[in-house]
């Protein structure tokens, strides 16, 4: 509403300015007519001119010119219209709170248990097998598996008290001998050696170095200065380190009565 009133007043001021300017322009278009009317009025009140005899040039009267009336300068008004900016309305958004959604618990579904009918299986007719006749006689012995190694352990490991030296219980070790296929000691020229090792121990001993365990092929390895129950591995090797027997595990009992392990090797083929 305020903008419409302001625009109406502005239009009235503009029309008034146009009318004033048109009047001023009209006045300035009629100046000569007004001056002529004034001059004619002045001439009407002057006395008639007397015609006398021709005077001498020196007696000819000189006509004094009547000065023209001086009018003040015309002032032209200049109207400058100053337009004030119309203030714009500030929009303030109105926040409408959203409705609160209430979770409604739906109906609880109760499963229905459907009983499964019991199916009674009808036994089918089983075929009757005729037993085969087992031949009488001795059970055949399967052929022995050939070992991939040239030597193997002749008998299981035996644990005995120390007998080969004077240390008695202040010693732990192992010993034995190496035999050929016909159960004879291997010759010293074979160059065989016994390798004993675990995570903390690793040593070699030549076959035939101790006659207490065999006349020609006995060997002995000292392991500790007292009995322990550590696990050791023993393997027979050639002079160049080729393993000639499987690795044998030796678990000591940790007693004086079992501080010596007896291990003998025998050729398999």
Secondary structure, DSSP 8 states (H G I E B T S, - for coil): -HHHHHHHHHHHHHHHHHHHHHHHHHHHT-HHHHHHHHHHHHHHTS------S---TTT-----------------------------------------------------------------------------S----------SSSEEESS--EEE---SSTTTTS-EEEEEEEE-TTS-B--GGG--EEEEE-SS-EEEEETTS-TTS-TTTEEEEEEESS----EEEEEEE-TTS-B-S--EEEE---SGGG-EEE--EEE--
